[in-house]
Amino acid sequence: MKKVIYIVVVIAILGAIGFKLMSNKEQMAAKAAVAEIKSDAIPVTITEVKTERLDKSFTAQGNFAPVQSLTLLSETQGQIKNVLKRKGDKVKAGELLTVVESNTMAADLATAQTNAEKARRDLERFENLAAGEAITQRQLEDARLAAKSTQAQLVAARQRLNKTKITAPISGEINEIYIEVGSFLNPGTRLYDIVNVDKLKLKVKVNESEVLLINKGDKVTVKADAGSGQEYEGVVTAIAAQADPTLKFDVEVEVKNSAANNLRAGMYGTAFFDVAAQRDAQLLPREAIVGSIQNPSVYVIKDGKAYIRPVKAGTVTQDKVEILEGLQAGEKVVQSGQINLREGTKVSVL
């Protein structure tokens, strides 16, 4: 009898535990459903484009390019005996870079010198004979032509020998080397890429309203995007007379590099054009921009959902960006919370 009572008690306890677990499971599922419903809308803060007064001063981004750069090609033929400068070395204009085997060229020069000397003496003798009418005028002219021809051959042979010593045509830094000791050269063989970064030019693009505000010779403040905030003084050296297909004008700003050559060709840079005037502009907080300033977008709120939209940026200040195209006045734009958004995501405004 006692065993039966124990069994009944155990069964009752197990049933109670099972009921409790099922109840807890249903409550957890209900809470999860509620949480899912609540989390369906992403909380964001919003802003809108506003018209404000803005300095006509503007910035423009571009890439640094060397003022001087070239690919040095061989003008001679032969085997390389010595390579004196390699990648990364700095060179000065006229400095010896490479020496090519010159035995054949030296022999050609010696022959040309002998021929030129013989022709010169023959001409002197023929002129003396012509004074005594011992030879014809035709023979004298032939002697003169022979002297000129051999002299030209001498000059060419001397130049060929000189070209076996290859020198730097400009000052700069060797960016690439294409040869090695023992290589055989032909005319036109690539030898070196030489880049001069003592001065660089920042190539930027400006729109039609901005290009009217600048002139050649204007002073410009320049920064490298990869730098530590160091500023450089630049000078506008060229302004395009015609816009490109995107209606932008090319502007070149020449910048003197630092003593350590901190600026490198190919780096991104920003030029600040200081203009003493103001204008009306449509501005958004900079944090509302999604992506880079070069390819900006924003999330626009419509019917409680977020939709990404490309925009065109103009002047960029420390905390605001001018919007030239893509937004209408009064449209609601996500200012913060974009990291969780996708096209068509529901949002709740904080």
C-alpha positions in Angstrom: 0.0 0.0 0.0 2.8 2.4 0.9 4.5 1.7 -2.5 1.4 2.7 -4.3 1.2 5.9 -2.4 4.9 6.7 -3.2 4.3 6.0 -6.9 1.2 8.3 -6.9 3.2 11.1 -5.2 6.1 10.8 -7.6 3.8 10.9 -10.6 2.1 13.9 -9.2 5.4 15.7 -8.7 6.6 14.9 -12.2 3.4 16.1 -13.7 3.7 19.4 -11.8 7.2 19.9 -13.0 6.2 19.1 -16.6 3.3 21.6 -16.4 5.6 24.3 -15.0 8.2 23.7 -17.8 5.5 23.9 -20.5 4.2 27.1 -18.9 7.6 28.7 -18.8 8.2 27.7 -22.4 5.0 29.3 -23.6 5.9 32.5 -21.6 9.4 32.6 -23.2 8.0 32.2 -26.7 5.5 34.9 -26.0 8.2 37.3 -24.8 10.4 36.4 -27.8 7.5 37.2 -30.1 6.9 40.6 -28.4 10.6 41.3 -28.6 10.7 40.4 -32.2 7.7 42.8 -32.9 9.4 45.6 -31.0 12.8 45.0 -32.7 11.2 45.1 -36.1 11.6 48.9 -36.2 15.2 50.2 -35.9 15.5 53.3 -33.6 17.1 56.3 -35.4 17.5 60.0 -35.0 16.6 62.2 -38.0 17.4 65.6 -39.4 16.7 67.5 -42.6 18.5 69.6 -45.1 18.6 73.3 -44.1 19.5 76.5 -45.9 22.3 78.3 -44.2 24.9 80.9 -45.0 28.2 79.4 -46.0 31.5 80.9 -46.9 32.2 80.7 -50.6 35.5 79.1 -49.5 35.5 75.5 -50.6 37.6 72.3 -50.6 38.4 69.9 -53.4 39.9 66.4 -53.3 42.4 64.8 -55.7 45.6 62.9 -56.1 49.2 64.1 -55.9 51.3 63.6 -59.0 55.0 64.3 -59.5 55.9 67.5 -61.3 58.5 65.5 -63.2 58.5 61.8 -64.0 59.8 59.7 -66.9 60.7 56.2 -68.1 64.4 56.2 -69.2 65.0 54.2 -72.4 68.2 52.9 -73.8 69.7 54.8 -76.8 72.6 52.3 -77.3 73.2 48.6 -77.9 75.4 46.2 -75.8 75.8 44.3 -72.6 75.5 46.0 -69.2 78.8 46.0 -67.3 77.8 47.9 -64.2 74.6 49.2 -62.5 75.4 52.0 -60.1 71.9 53.1 -59.0 69.0 50.9 -57.9 65.3 51.2 -56.8 64.9 53.8 -54.1 68.1 55.6 -54.7 68.1 59.4 -55.2 69.8 60.8 -58.2 70.8 64.2 -59.6 70.5 65.2 -63.2 73.7 64.1 -65.1 74.6 61.5 -62.5 75.9 58.2 -63.9 73.4 55.3 -63.6 74.6 52.4 -65.7 77.7 51.5 -67.8 77.4 49.5 -71.0 80.3 47.5 -72.7 82.0 50.0 -75.0 84.9 48.2 -76.8 83.1 48.1 -80.1 82.1 51.8 -79.8 85.6 52.8 -78.9 87.0 50.9 -81.9 84.4 52.6 -84.2 85.5 56.0 -82.8 89.2 55.3 -83.4 88.4 54.3 -87.0 86.2 57.4 -87.5 89.0 59.6 -86.1 91.5 58.1 -88.6 89.2 58.5 -91.5 88.4 62.1 -90.6 92.1 63.0 -90.2 92.9 61.4 -93.6 90.1 63.3 -95.3 91.3 66.5 -93.8 94.8 66.0 -95.1 93.5 65.0 -98.5 91.5 68.2 -98.7 94.5 70.3 -97.8 96.5 68.6 -100.6 93.7 69.0 -103.1 93.3 72.7 -102.3 97.0 73.3 -103.0 96.8 71.3 -106.2 93.7 73.3 -107.2 95.6 76.6 -106.7 98.1 75.5 -109.3 95.3 74.1 -111.5 96.7 70.6 -111.2 93.3 69.0 -110.5 89.8 69.7 -111.7 87.2 71.6 -109.7 85.1 68.4 -109.5 88.0 66.6 -107.7 88.2 69.4 -105.2 84.5 69.3 -104.5 84.7 65.5 -104.0 87.5 66.0 -101.5 85.5 68.6 -99.6 82.5 66.3 -99.4 84.6 63.4 -98.2 86.0 65.6 -95.4 82.5 66.7 -94.3 81.2 63.1 -94.4 84.0 61.7 -92.3 83.7 64.5 -89.8 80.0 63.7 -89.4 80.9 60.0 -88.9 83.3 61.1 -86.2 80.7 63.1 -84.4 78.2 60.1 -84.5 80.8 57.6 -83.3 81.7 59.9 -80.4 78.0 60.2 -79.4 77.6 56.4 -79.6 80.5 55.9 -77.2 79.2 58.6 -74.9 75.8 56.9 -74.7 77.4 53.7 -73.3 77.5 55.8 -70.0 73.9 56.2 -69.2 73.1 59.2 -66.9 70.0 60.6 -65.2 68.2 63.2 -67.4 66.4 64.6 -64.3 66.9 64.7 -60.5 64.6 62.5 -58.5 64.2 59.1 -57.0 64.4 55.8 -58.9 60.9 54.3 -58.6 61.6 51.1 -60.7 64.6 49.4 -62.3 64.2 47.0 -65.3 67.8 45.9 -65.9 70.6 43.9 -64.3 74.4 43.4 -64.9 74.8 41.1 -67.9 71.5 42.3 -69.5 71.8 43.0 -73.3 70.4 46.3 -74.3 68.8 47.4 -77.6 67.7 50.9 -78.5 64.3 51.4 -76.7 64.9 49.0 -73.8 63.4 50.3 -70.6 66.0 51.1 -68.0 64.5 53.1 -65.1 61.4 55.0 -63.9 62.6 58.2 -62.3 60.2 60.4 -60.2 60.9 63.8 -58.8 58.7 64.4 -55.7 60.5 67.6 -54.5 57.5 69.3 -55.9 54.1 67.7 -56.6 50.9 68.8 -58.2 47.6 68.1 -56.6 45.0 67.5 -59.4 41.5 68.4 -58.3 38.2 69.0 -60.0 35.9 71.9 -59.2 32.4 72.8 -60.5 31.4 75.8 -62.7 30.5 78.1 -59.8 33.8 77.3 -58.0 36.1 77.7 -61.0 35.0 81.3 -61.3 36.3 82.1 -57.8 40.0 81.1 -58.4 42.8 82.4 -60.5 46.3 81.2 -61.5 48.7 82.2 -58.7 46.2 81.9 -55.9 47.6 80.6 -52.6 46.0 77.3 -51.5 46.2 75.3 -48.2 46.8 71.6 -48.9 46.7 68.5 -46.7 47.4 64.9 -47.4 44.5 62.7 -46.3 47.1 60.1 -45.0 49.2 62.7 -43.2 49.2 63.8 -39.6 47.4 67.0 -40.3 50.5 68.8 -41.6 49.6 71.7 -43.9 51.4 72.6 -47.1 51.3 75.9 -49.1 50.2 75.4 -52.7 49.9 77.6 -55.7 47.3 77.3 -58.5 49.3 76.7 -61.6 46.7 75.6 -64.1 42.9 75.9 -64.6 41.2 74.0 -67.4 39.7 76.1 -70.2 37.0 73.4 -70.8 34.9 71.2 -68.5 35.1 67.4 -68.7 32.0 65.3 -69.5 30.8 65.6 -65.8 31.0 69.4 -66.1 33.9 69.6 -63.8 37.0 71.7 -64.4 40.6 70.3 -63.8 42.7 72.5 -61.5 46.4 71.9 -60.7 47.9 73.1 -57.4 51.7 72.9 -57.2 53.0 72.0 -53.7 56.6 72.0 -52.4 57.3 68.8 -50.5 58.8 68.7 -47.0 62.5 68.0 -46.5 61.7 64.4 -45.6 59.5 64.0 -48.7 56.4 63.1 -46.7 54.1 63.6 -49.6 54.1 60.7 -52.2 52.8 60.6 -55.7 49.4 58.9 -55.8 48.3 60.0 -52.3 44.9 61.6 -51.8 45.0 65.2 -50.9 42.6 68.0 -50.0 43.0 71.6 -51.2 41.2 74.5 -49.3 40.4 77.5 -51.5 39.9 80.5 -49.2 37.3 82.9 -50.7 36.2 86.1 -48.8 32.4 85.9 -49.5 29.3 84.1 -48.4 26.4 82.3 -50.2 23.3 80.3 -49.4 23.8 76.5 -49.2 21.7 73.4 -48.4 23.5 71.7 -45.5 23.3 68.4 -43.7 25.2 67.2 -40.6 28.3 65.3 -41.8 27.3 62.2 -39.7 24.2 61.7 -41.9 26.4 60.8 -44.9 26.8 57.1 -45.7 29.9 56.1 -47.5 32.7 58.5 -48.7 32.4 62.1 -49.6 33.4 61.2 -53.1 30.4 58.8 -53.4 27.9 60.0 -50.7 24.5 58.6 -49.9 21.9 59.2 -47.2 18.9 57.3 -45.8 15.6 59.1 -46.4 12.5 58.3 -44.2 9.3 57.7 -46.1 6.2 56.0 -44.7 8.1 54.8 -41.7 10.8 53.1 -43.7 14.4 54.0 -44.6 15.5 54.2 -48.2 19.1 54.9 -49.3 19.5 57.7 -51.9 22.7 58.9 -53.6 23.4 62.6 -53.3 25.9 65.0 -54.7 28.1 66.7 -52.2 29.6 70.2 -52.5 31.6 72.1 -49.9 32.6 70.1 -46.8 33.1 71.9 -43.5 34.2 70.5 -40.2 30.7 69.2 -39.3 28.5 69.8 -42.3 28.3 68.8 -45.9 26.7 70.9 -48.7 24.1 68.9 -50.7 24.0 70.0 -54.3 21.6 67.3 -55.7 19.5 64.4 -54.4 17.3 65.9 -51.6 14.3 68.2 -51.4 13.8 70.8 -48.7 12.0 69.3 -45.7 12.8 65.6 -46.4 13.6 63.6 -43.3 17.1 62.1 -43.3 18.6 59.6 -40.8 21.3 61.3 -38.8 22.4 58.4 -36.6 21.6 54.7 -36.5 22.4 54.0 -40.1 24.7 51.0 -39.2 21.7 48.8 -38.7 19.7 49.9 -41.7 19.0 48.2 -45.1 16.9 49.3 -48.0 13.3 49.4 -46.8 14.0 48.8 -43.1 11.2 50.0 -40.7 12.4 52.7 -38.4 11.2 54.4 -35.2 12.2 58.0 -34.6 13.8 58.7 -31.3 
